[in-house]
């Protein structure tokens, strides 16, 4: 199976941030996406990283969806992190509401991420076109999920993710393999 790994956001729009640690979603996942690919390769899956910084087609969602589709992958996993009020905590995975395969992929990955991080299980969330992530989830050809393993603006969640980053990448890979 071929997997497209989308590093959420880009340097000019790095996504949610932890102001205490000076870390953004983009920088966190840019550091760990290759580790995830290594785990996937260990399971016999090919993987390609879509990096909005270097794709050359732009940094917006239209360019992101195009790059994900051009990867001709069997599944797409977009790497993100939540933010809300510096105290919200937990792990969730988003999928397109009308995609049974996306729902199954989301559940497989969610189960493993919760085991790896031990944060509250916020569940899998069906997303429609008007909700955050809807454009990517709707626009991709292959089943696509958006992982939100932790709240980056919550210091304890971020510290947990950082301390367990290797386990988190391994968990995502196991979830994909289980799918």
Secondary structure, 3 states (H helix, E strand, C coil): CEEEEEECCECCECCCEECCCCEEHHHHHHHHHHHHHHHHHHCCCEEEEEECCCCCCCCCHHHHHHHHHHCCCCEEEEEEEECCCCCCCCEEEEEECCCHHHHHHHHHHHHHHHHHHCCCEEEEEEECCCCCCHHHHHHCCCEEEEEEEEECCCHHHHHHHHHCHHHHHHHHHHHHHHC
